[in-house]
Amino acid sequence: IFAPNPAASAHLATWVITWVEPFMGYGAEVLAGLAKDAPPAAVYMNVYARMFNHHFPNGYVDHDTFWHRVYHVLSPGERAILLANELFGEYHNGGFAQYFSNGNYEHAHEAVRLLRRVGNNRAADFLQRAVEIAGIPDPLPPGYEYQDTDETNAALDKLQKENRPADPKARPFSEFEEPLAAYIRQHPVESA
């Protein structure tokens, strides 16, 4: 029969707290501070805000510094949250034409891959169709710049209109936060 030594148990507990707790990250902290039944949007936006403040305490300093950190410091899950936020905001402000014209064409293929990683396949499929219409290559050749045309913008507008059914829940970006929140709950350590 194993009888633990109380002094050894206390030492082990201290070691576990000292060495494991720092790796739990802000994702676990955010989840611990929310109700278990918190709406997906609350989970997603709280983790997004905490992630942004953690990795970008000075905000968006400049383009190159910001995107270097996105690709070289953030975990894939964090990148998914950030790129999803970029997509959602740009799309709802001006559609895919605005999303691509504001430089997000550089990250569109990665956004598709990461949306799939977090289980948001409807949004990934929708963005993939837009990327194909826009003719954005993967990988981007050196010096590539997206050039929108009237023809491309008309095709993107058509895609968007075709994906606006009367039932809002049938739209590609409906319930956008649910897969992100589920991923965060399953992988809180990835937000470290």
C-alpha positions in Angstrom: 0.0 0.0 0.0 1.3 3.4 -1.0 1.2 6.0 1.8 2.3 9.4 0.6 4.8 11.4 2.7 3.0 14.7 3.6 6.3 16.7 3.3 7.0 15.2 -0.1 3.4 15.8 -1.2 3.7 19.5 -0.2 7.0 19.8 -2.1 5.4 18.1 -5.2 2.4 20.5 -5.0 4.8 23.5 -4.9 6.7 22.1 -7.9 3.6 21.5 -9.9 2.3 25.0 -9.2 5.7 26.5 -9.9 6.4 24.6 -13.1 3.0 23.8 -14.6 0.9 26.8 -13.8 2.9 29.3 -15.9 2.2 27.1 -18.9 -1.6 27.2 -18.4 -1.6 30.7 -20.0 -4.3 33.4 -20.3 -6.7 31.1 -22.2 -7.2 29.0 -19.0 -7.4 32.2 -16.9 -10.1 33.7 -19.1 -12.1 30.5 -19.1 -11.8 30.3 -15.3 -13.2 33.8 -15.0 -16.2 33.1 -17.2 -19.3 31.1 -16.4 -19.2 27.5 -17.8 -22.2 28.4 -20.0 -20.8 31.7 -21.2 -21.9 32.5 -24.7 -19.3 31.6 -27.4 -19.0 35.3 -28.4 -17.9 36.1 -24.8 -15.3 33.3 -24.8 -13.9 34.3 -28.1 -13.8 38.1 -27.5 -12.4 37.8 -24.0 -9.6 35.5 -25.2 -9.0 37.8 -28.3 -8.7 40.9 -26.1 -6.4 39.1 -23.6 -4.3 37.7 -26.4 -4.0 41.1 -28.1 -3.0 42.8 -24.9 -0.5 40.0 -24.1 1.3 39.9 -27.5 0.7 43.5 -28.6 0.9 45.7 -25.5 1.7 48.7 -27.6 -1.1 48.0 -30.1 -0.5 47.9 -33.8 2.9 49.6 -34.0 3.7 49.0 -37.6 2.7 46.5 -40.3 5.9 44.5 -40.4 6.4 44.3 -36.7 2.8 43.3 -36.1 2.7 40.5 -38.8 6.1 39.2 -37.8 4.8 38.6 -34.3 1.6 37.1 -35.7 3.6 34.5 -37.7 6.6 33.9 -35.4 5.2 34.3 -31.8 1.5 33.4 -31.8 0.5 29.8 -31.6 -1.7 28.4 -34.5 -4.7 28.8 -32.3 -3.9 32.4 -31.5 -3.3 33.1 -35.1 -6.7 31.5 -35.9 -8.4 33.8 -33.4 -6.6 36.9 -34.8 -7.2 36.1 -38.5 -10.8 35.2 -37.8 -11.3 38.5 -36.1 -9.7 40.3 -39.1 -11.9 38.4 -41.5 -15.1 38.9 -39.6 -14.5 42.7 -39.1 -13.4 43.4 -42.7 -16.1 41.3 -44.2 -19.0 42.9 -42.2 -17.6 46.3 -42.9 -17.1 46.1 -46.6 -17.2 42.5 -47.9 -14.4 40.4 -49.4 -13.4 43.3 -51.7 -12.4 45.4 -48.6 -10.9 42.3 -46.9 -8.5 41.7 -49.8 -7.9 45.4 -50.7 -6.8 46.1 -47.1 -3.9 43.7 -47.4 -5.6 40.6 -46.0 -5.0 38.8 -49.3 -1.5 38.2 -47.8 -3.1 36.0 -45.0 -6.2 34.7 -46.7 -4.9 31.2 -47.4 -3.6 30.9 -43.9 -6.9 32.1 -42.6 -8.6 29.3 -44.6 -6.3 26.7 -43.1 -6.7 28.0 -39.5 -10.5 28.3 -39.8 -10.4 24.6 -40.7 -8.1 23.8 -37.8 -10.6 25.4 -35.3 -13.5 23.6 -37.0 -15.2 26.6 -38.7 -15.5 24.8 -42.0 -18.4 26.9 -43.3 -16.4 30.1 -43.0 -13.3 28.4 -44.4 -15.2 27.2 -47.4 -16.8 30.6 -48.0 -13.4 32.4 -47.8 -11.8 29.7 -50.0 -14.4 30.4 -52.7 -13.6 34.1 -52.4 -9.9 33.5 -52.6 -10.4 31.5 -55.8 -12.6 34.2 -57.4 -9.9 36.8 -56.5 -7.2 34.6 -58.0 -4.9 34.8 -55.0 -2.0 32.4 -55.5 -0.7 30.1 -52.8 2.1 30.6 -52.0 2.2 34.3 -52.9 5.1 34.9 -55.3 7.6 37.5 -54.1 6.4 41.0 -54.7 2.8 39.9 -55.3 0.2 42.7 -54.8 -3.5 42.0 -55.0 -5.2 44.1 -57.7 -8.9 44.3 -57.5 -10.9 44.7 -60.7 -14.5 45.6 -61.5 -15.0 42.0 -62.7 -13.5 40.5 -59.6 -15.5 42.8 -57.3 -18.7 41.9 -59.2 -18.0 38.2 -58.8 -17.3 38.7 -55.1 -20.5 40.7 -54.6 -22.4 37.9 -56.4 -20.8 35.3 -54.1 -21.8 37.3 -51.1 -25.4 37.8 -52.3 -25.8 34.1 -53.0 -24.8 33.4 -49.5 -27.3 35.6 -47.8 -30.3 33.3 -47.4 -33.4 34.5 -45.6 -32.5 32.3 -42.6 -29.6 34.0 -40.9 -28.4 30.7 -39.3 -27.8 29.3 -42.8 -25.2 32.1 -43.7 -21.5 31.1 -43.8 -20.5 33.5 -41.0 -23.5 32.8 -38.8 -22.5 31.2 -35.5 -18.9 32.3 -36.3 -17.8 32.4 -32.7 -19.0 28.9 -31.8 -16.2 26.8 -33.4 -13.6 29.3 -32.1 -15.0 29.2 -28.5 -15.1 25.4 -28.7 -11.5 25.3 -29.8 -10.5 27.6 -27.0 -12.2 25.5 -24.5 -10.6 22.3 -25.8 -7.1 23.9 -26.1 -6.8 26.6 -23.4 -3.0 26.0 -23.0 -2.5 27.1 -26.6 -3.3 30.6 -25.5 -0.2 31.0 -23.3 
